[in-house]
């Protein structure tokens, strides 16, 4: 497992090395990096904030299920503007009755 002391080395390593470290598909690896390293959120907090199910986040990070096109676009949008997507998730939840992100 990567420790804080060697995370900089891992982050700066070539993609092929990072894939070997995490043993993940490109999407799963990128989702983990976005959630954990950039946004510093737990799986639960990430799911809640962006209107996703915890099970879906876990399945994607473990590469148990191939991501849909819509999910790939959503994750790219979260990477570009997390605050906007959080507001959109809250608006959708209020408008159409899903759980409102905290």
Secondary structure, DSSP 4 states (H G I P E B T S, - for coil): ---HHHHHHHHHS-HHHHHHHHT--HHHHHHHIIIIIIS---HHHHHHHHT--HHHHHHHHTT-SPPPHHHHHHHHHHHH-HHHHHHHHHHHHHHH-SPPP-
